[in-house]
Amino acid sequence: MFILLVILHVIVCLFLIGVVLIQQGKSADLAGAFGGQGSQTAFGPRGAANLLTRLTTWSAIIFMLTSIALTVVMSRTSSNRSVLSNLPSQSTPAKK
């Protein structure tokens, strides 16, 4: 199950990066290049969400859920695992 979650998480990460980079930002037209806002309000026009906005929202939700699931799975399976547990312990006292 852990491997399946990691694979799903990586796919969602790559998909989310792609969808966000494809989207057109606010004032991406020619008027926005010169500082003009045109007829936009203070927070931009509020229209119906297009397909890219919905894909971004759902992929962000799936990303958060897989992140939480991976955290829960790792916390339950890794009892007393640490990066430092494999280091040899030093039993010799320091010299004065």
C-alpha positions as CSV (number, residue, x, y, z in Angstrom):
1,M,0.0,0.0,0.0
2,F,2.9,2.3,0.8
3,I,4.4,1.9,-2.7
4,L,1.0,2.6,-4.3
5,L,0.6,5.8,-2.3
6,V,4.0,7.0,-3.3
7,I,3.4,6.3,-7.0
8,L,0.0,8.1,-6.8
9,H,1.6,11.0,-4.9
10,V,4.4,11.4,-7.5
11,I,1.9,11.3,-10.4
12,V,-0.4,13.9,-8.7
13,C,2.6,16.1,-8.0
14,L,3.7,16.1,-11.7
15,F,0.2,16.6,-12.9
16,L,-0.3,19.5,-10.5
17,I,2.9,21.2,-11.6
18,G,1.8,20.8,-15.2
19,V,-1.7,22.1,-14.7
20,V,-0.5,25.1,-12.7
21,L,2.1,26.0,-15.4
22,I,-0.4,25.8,-18.2
23,Q,-2.9,28.2,-16.6
24,Q,-3.0,31.8,-17.7
25,G,-2.4,34.3,-14.9
26,K,-4.2,37.5,-14.2
27,S,-3.4,40.4,-16.6
28,A,-1.6,38.1,-19.0
29,D,-2.9,40.1,-22.0
30,L,-1.2,43.1,-23.6
31,A,-2.9,45.6,-21.3
32,G,-1.5,43.8,-18.3
33,A,2.1,44.1,-19.6
34,F,1.8,47.9,-19.3
35,G,0.1,47.9,-15.9
36,G,-3.5,48.4,-17.1
37,Q,-6.2,46.4,-15.6
38,G,-8.9,47.2,-18.1
39,S,-12.4,46.4,-16.7
40,Q,-11.2,44.1,-14.0
41,T,-12.3,44.6,-10.4
42,A,-9.9,44.7,-7.4
43,F,-9.8,40.9,-7.2
44,G,-10.4,40.1,-10.9
45,P,-13.5,39.0,-12.6
46,R,-15.4,36.1,-11.0
47,G,-16.6,33.8,-13.7
48,A,-17.4,30.1,-14.0
49,A,-14.5,27.9,-13.2
50,N,-13.0,26.5,-16.3
51,L,-11.6,23.0,-16.7
52,L,-8.0,23.9,-15.7
53,T,-9.2,25.5,-12.5
54,R,-11.2,22.4,-11.5
55,L,-8.3,20.1,-12.4
56,T,-6.0,22.3,-10.2
57,T,-8.5,22.2,-7.3
58,W,-9.0,18.4,-7.5
59,S,-5.3,17.6,-7.9
60,A,-4.4,19.8,-4.9
61,I,-7.0,18.0,-2.8
62,I,-5.7,14.6,-3.9
63,F,-2.1,15.9,-3.2
64,M,-3.1,16.9,0.3
65,L,-4.9,13.6,1.0
66,T,-2.0,11.5,-0.2
67,S,0.4,13.6,1.8
68,I,-1.6,12.9,5.0
69,A,-2.0,9.2,4.1
70,L,1.7,8.8,3.6
71,T,2.4,10.5,6.9
72,V,0.0,8.2,8.7
73,V,1.3,5.1,7.1
74,M,4.9,6.0,7.8
75,S,4.2,6.9,11.4
76,R,2.5,3.5,12.0
77,T,5.1,1.4,10.2
78,S,8.3,3.0,11.4
79,S,8.5,2.3,15.1
80,N,11.9,3.4,16.5
81,R,13.4,4.0,13.1
82,S,15.8,6.8,13.0
83,V,18.6,8.1,10.8
84,L,21.0,8.0,13.7
85,S,20.1,4.5,14.9
86,N,22.5,2.9,12.4
87,L,25.5,4.8,13.7
88,P,27.9,3.0,16.0
89,S,27.9,4.3,19.6
90,Q,31.0,5.8,21.0
91,S,31.8,4.3,24.3
92,T,35.3,5.8,24.9
93,P,35.3,8.9,27.2
94,A,36.8,12.1,26.0
95,K,40.5,12.8,26.9
96,K,41.3,15.6,29.3
